[in-house]
Amino acid sequence: MYSIALKMLIGDRGKYLGIIMGLTFASLLITQQSSIFTGLMTRTYGFITDTSQPDIWVMDPKVQFIDDVKPLQDTQLFRIRGVDGVEWAVPLYKGLLKARLEDGNFQICNVYGLDDATLIGGPPTMIEGSLSDLRRQDSIVVNDVGARTRLAKPPREPGGKPVPLQVGDTIEINDNRAIVVGICRVSRTFQSQPVIYTTYSRAVIFAPRERKLLSFVLVKAKEGQAHQELCDRIRKQTGLAAYTAQQFKDLTYDYFMKNTGIPINFGIAVGLGFVIGTAIAGQTFYNFTLENLRFFGTIKAMGATNGMLLRMILLQAMMVGAIGYGLGVGGASLFGYFMRGTELSFRLTRELLFVSASAIVIIVIFSALISIRKVMKLEPAIVFKG
């Protein structure tokens, strides 16, 4: 009986392909948009991910996300170092500063100032140069994407391509000379701005003069010290906010989820994919069932129970669902592969594959339920009608 059900399904090529196309479109749109959303949200806390050395981030209690910098007094660093359970604590500067390029144009950059002694908080991967080169005079390290795009030098000839910023080149940051001593690879920022690393003492020179310039304090807990307990101790003794790296990521993620239109926009796109897929697959599958009622009636007249017919229809639905899901996910994966290295954010995770699969299962079950009701009420006598 199951082989008959599959032959019935494949035999009607037009509707068979129509159902698969509808499910493929739904799977593709749901997977693609969800992956772009996940990639975009991952960029919001990319700097926290790249900065893996500290266990705890300490900041002003009013900070709402990673880019919401509210500077602290430098004396807070020494108070934090005096908290029991702290192995080390180092300063970190984070700011948006204006860089003047060779052609006279200006570009806003994310500038990070690392502790002069340890350089903790530096980029995870160096492509050219060494992080220790930041100890040279006026030195900076630039991320590879920024070096070849927004910070690139003008073309050497009309109509040519911009020349990537290289080690040894010079730019100006807030009217201060900065010499590129290294190229690094980091997570792209939410606004896709260039990323520049330098030392803390040099960063506060680059930055506009303010009374307070300390953005964050990076803390390492002593071995065996529970991170949450240390966070609570720092809050109690200093009055500052202290979060583990994961808590700070969650804080940033929640801010963008609650205060931007990103979830709504992507949610609408995913919802449209689900609705359109359900409409196409449901209508086509229902028409397929109507046109094959005589065959179902014949099978029922031969002694097949409603349970058997139900399993046959579910088998047909699951088969087209599996094919549509596979084609859709494959298409989304190819899209992400070809768009790698571009401004587009794309992150396909295992959880998203389960989400997409669940959506397709719901669509095919709904489509099958529409058809099952008609078949369940079918009278075998329909076979003998003219």
C-alpha positions in Angstrom: 0.0 0.0 0.0 2.8 2.4 0.8 4.4 1.8 -2.6 1.1 2.6 -4.2 0.9 5.8 -2.2 4.3 6.9 -3.5 3.4 5.9 -7.1 0.2 8.0 -6.9 2.2 10.9 -5.6 5.0 10.8 -8.2 2.7 9.9 -11.0 1.1 13.3 -10.9 4.3 15.2 -11.9 2.8 18.7 -12.0 1.3 18.6 -8.5 4.2 16.6 -7.1 6.7 19.2 -8.3 4.4 22.1 -7.2 4.2 20.8 -3.6 8.0 20.4 -3.5 8.6 23.9 -4.9 6.3 25.4 -2.3 8.0 23.5 0.5 11.5 24.3 -0.9 10.6 28.0 -1.0 9.3 27.9 2.6 12.4 26.1 3.8 14.8 28.3 1.9 13.2 31.6 3.1 12.9 30.4 6.8 16.4 29.1 6.9 18.0 32.0 5.0 16.3 34.8 6.9 16.8 33.1 10.3 20.5 32.6 9.5 20.9 36.3 8.5 19.2 37.3 11.7 21.4 35.1 13.8 24.5 36.4 12.1 23.4 40.0 12.5 22.7 39.5 16.2 26.0 37.7 16.7 27.8 40.8 15.3 26.3 42.9 18.1 28.5 41.2 20.7 31.4 40.1 18.4 33.9 42.1 20.4 33.0 40.2 23.6 33.5 36.9 21.7 36.9 38.0 20.4 38.0 39.1 23.9 38.3 35.7 25.5 40.9 36.3 28.2 38.8 38.0 30.9 36.2 36.2 32.9 34.3 39.3 34.0 33.5 42.7 32.4 33.1 45.6 34.9 31.3 48.8 33.8 29.0 51.6 34.8 25.7 50.3 36.1 23.8 52.3 33.4 25.5 50.5 30.5 22.8 48.7 28.4 25.0 47.0 25.7 28.5 46.8 24.4 28.5 50.0 22.5 26.7 52.0 25.2 30.0 53.2 26.8 29.7 55.3 30.0 33.3 56.1 31.1 34.6 55.4 34.6 37.2 57.2 36.7 40.6 55.6 36.4 40.7 55.1 40.2 38.0 52.4 39.8 40.6 50.1 38.3 42.5 50.0 41.6 39.4 49.4 43.6 38.5 46.4 41.5 42.0 45.1 41.8 41.6 45.1 45.6 38.5 42.9 45.5 39.1 39.4 47.0 39.1 36.8 44.3 40.5 39.0 41.5 43.7 37.6 39.9 44.2 40.6 37.6 42.2 43.6 36.3 43.2 45.7 33.3 41.7 48.8 31.7 40.1 48.9 28.2 39.2 51.9 26.1 36.4 51.6 23.5 35.3 54.5 21.4 34.2 55.7 18.0 36.9 58.0 16.7 37.3 59.8 13.4 40.2 58.7 11.1 41.5 61.0 8.3 42.6 59.0 5.3 45.2 59.7 2.6 42.7 61.2 0.2 41.4 63.6 2.9 38.2 61.8 3.6 37.1 60.8 7.1 36.0 57.5 8.4 34.5 56.6 11.8 36.4 53.7 13.4 36.0 51.5 16.5 39.1 52.1 18.5 40.2 49.8 21.3 42.9 50.7 23.8 44.6 47.7 25.4 46.5 47.6 28.7 50.0 48.8 27.9 51.8 46.1 29.9 49.8 43.0 29.0 47.9 43.9 25.8 45.0 41.9 27.1 41.9 42.2 24.9 43.8 42.1 21.7 42.5 40.6 18.4 42.2 36.8 18.3 44.1 36.4 15.0 47.0 38.4 13.6 47.5 38.2 9.8 50.5 40.5 9.6 52.8 41.8 12.2 52.7 41.0 15.9 50.5 42.3 18.7 53.6 43.3 20.7 54.4 45.8 17.9 51.7 48.0 19.5 54.4 49.1 22.0 56.1 51.0 19.2 55.5 54.7 18.9 52.2 55.8 17.3 51.4 52.2 16.4 48.0 50.7 15.6 46.7 47.4 14.4 43.8 47.4 11.8 41.4 44.7 10.9 41.7 43.1 7.5 38.2 44.0 6.3 38.6 47.7 7.2 42.1 47.8 5.7 40.9 46.7 2.3 37.6 48.6 2.2 36.8 51.8 4.2 40.4 52.6 5.1 41.9 51.7 1.7 44.0 54.2 -0.1 42.8 55.8 -3.4 43.5 53.9 -6.7 46.9 54.5 -8.2 45.3 55.1 -11.6 41.8 56.4 -12.7 39.3 53.7 -12.7 41.5 51.3 -10.7 40.8 49.5 -7.5 41.5 51.0 -4.0 44.8 50.0 -2.5 44.4 48.1 0.8 46.0 49.7 3.9 49.3 47.9 4.6 51.8 47.6 7.4 53.9 50.8 7.4 51.1 53.1 6.1 50.1 56.1 8.1 46.7 57.6 8.9 45.5 60.3 11.3 43.2 59.7 14.2 41.8 62.8 15.7 44.7 64.8 14.3 47.3 62.3 15.7 49.6 60.3 13.6 49.0 56.5 13.6 51.3 54.0 12.0 49.9 50.6 10.9 52.1 47.9 12.4 49.8 44.9 12.0 46.7 43.5 10.2 44.3 41.4 12.3 41.1 39.4 11.7 38.2 40.0 14.1 34.4 39.6 14.1 32.7 42.2 11.9 31.0 44.9 13.9 27.3 45.6 13.8 27.8 48.8 11.7 30.6 47.2 9.7 33.0 49.9 10.8 36.8 49.4 10.7 38.4 48.2 13.9 41.6 49.7 15.2 43.7 48.4 18.2 46.2 50.4 20.1 47.5 50.8 23.6 45.4 52.3 26.4 47.7 55.2 26.9 47.7 56.0 23.2 44.0 55.6 22.9 43.3 58.3 25.5 45.6 60.6 23.5 43.6 59.8 20.3 40.3 60.3 22.1 38.7 63.8 22.6 39.6 65.1 26.0 37.2 64.1 28.7 37.3 63.9 32.5 36.7 60.1 32.4 38.0 57.8 29.6 38.0 54.3 31.1 35.4 52.3 29.2 35.6 48.9 30.8 37.7 46.9 33.3 38.5 43.3 32.2 38.8 41.0 35.2 40.3 37.5 35.5 39.1 35.4 38.5 41.5 33.4 40.6 41.5 29.7 40.1 38.6 28.1 41.8 36.8 31.4 42.3 33.1 31.2 41.1 32.6 33.9 38.5 29.1 34.8 39.7 30.2 35.1 43.3 33.0 37.4 42.2 30.6 39.5 40.1 28.4 40.0 43.2 31.4 40.9 45.3 32.6 43.5 42.8 29.1 45.0 42.7 28.8 45.2 46.4 32.3 46.7 47.0 32.5 49.1 44.1 28.9 49.9 43.1 29.7 49.1 39.5 28.0 46.5 37.2 29.9 43.3 36.8 28.9 40.6 34.2 30.4 37.4 33.0 31.2 37.3 29.3 28.0 35.3 28.6 25.9 37.7 30.7 27.3 40.7 28.9 26.5 39.0 25.5 22.9 38.3 26.8 22.6 41.9 27.9 23.6 43.2 24.5 21.4 40.7 22.7 18.4 41.5 24.8 18.9 45.3 24.2 18.8 44.8 20.4 15.9 42.4 20.6 13.8 44.8 22.7 14.8 48.2 21.3 15.2 47.7 17.6 13.0 46.6 14.7 15.3 43.8 13.7 13.3 40.9 15.2 10.0 42.3 13.8 11.5 42.7 10.3 13.0 39.2 10.1 10.1 37.7 11.9 7.8 39.0 9.2 10.0 37.5 6.5 10.1 34.1 8.2 6.3 34.3 8.8 5.7 35.0 5.2 7.8 32.0 4.2 5.7 29.9 6.5 2.4 31.2 5.3 3.2 31.0 1.6 4.6 27.6 2.0 1.5 26.4 3.8 -0.8 27.9 1.3 1.0 26.5 -1.8 1.6 23.0 -0.3 -1.8 22.8 1.4 -3.8 23.8 -1.7 -1.7 21.7 -4.1 -1.8 18.7 -1.8 -5.6 19.1 -1.4 -6.1 19.2 -5.1 -3.9 16.2 -5.6 -6.1 14.3 -3.1 -9.3 15.3 -4.8 -8.1 14.1 -8.1 -7.1 10.8 -6.6 -10.3 10.1 -4.6 -11.2 7.3 -6.9 -8.0 5.5 -6.2 -8.4 6.0 -2.4 -11.9 4.7 -2.8 -10.7 1.6 -4.6 -8.2 0.9 -1.9 -10.8 1.4 0.7 -13.2 -0.9 -1.1 -10.4 -3.5 -1.1 -10.5 -3.5 2.7 -8.0 -0.7 3.6 -8.9 0.9 6.9 -9.0 4.6 7.6 -5.8 4.1 9.6 -4.1 2.7 6.5 -5.3 5.6 4.4 -4.1 8.0 7.0 -0.6 6.5 7.0 -0.5 6.6 3.2 -1.3 10.3 3.1 1.2 11.1 5.9 3.8 9.1 4.0 3.2 11.2 0.9 3.3 14.4 2.9 6.5 13.4 4.7 8.2 12.5 1.5 7.6 15.8 -0.2 8.4 17.5 3.1 11.8 15.8 3.3 12.7 16.6 -0.3 11.5 20.3 0.0 13.3 20.7 3.3 16.6 19.3 1.9 16.5 21.5 -1.2 15.6 24.6 0.8 18.3 24.1 3.4 20.8 23.2 0.7 19.9 26.4 -1.2 20.3 28.5 1.9 23.7 26.9 2.7 24.9 27.6 -0.8 23.7 31.2 -0.5 25.7 31.6 2.8 28.7 30.0 1.2 28.8 32.3 -1.8 28.1 35.4 0.4 31.0 34.6 2.8 33.4 37.4 3.4 30.9 40.0 2.3 29.0 42.7 4.4 26.1 40.3 4.7 25.9 38.5 8.0 25.0 34.8 7.7 25.3 32.2 10.5 23.6 28.8 10.0 23.5 26.9 13.2 22.3 23.4 14.2 19.4 25.0 16.1 18.2 26.8 13.0 18.2 23.5 11.1 15.8 22.1 13.7 13.7 25.2 13.6 13.4 25.0 9.8 12.6 21.3 10.0 9.9 21.8 12.6 8.3 24.5 10.4 8.2 22.2 7.4 6.8 19.3 9.5 4.0 21.6 10.7 3.3 22.7 7.1 3.1 19.1 5.7 1.0 17.9 8.7 -1.4 20.8 8.1 -1.5 20.0 4.4 -2.1 16.4 5.1 -4.9 17.1 7.6 -6.8 19.1 5.0 -6.7 16.1 2.7 -7.2 13.4 5.4 -10.7 14.8 6.3 -11.9 14.3 2.8 -10.5 10.8 2.5 -11.9 9.7 5.9 -15.4 10.6 4.8 -14.9 8.8 1.5 -17.4 6.1 0.7 -16.0 3.1 -1.2 -19.1 3.2 -3.4 -17.6 6.2 -5.3 -15.6 3.7 -7.3 -18.8 2.4 -8.9 -20.2 5.7 -9.8 -20.1 6.7 -13.5 
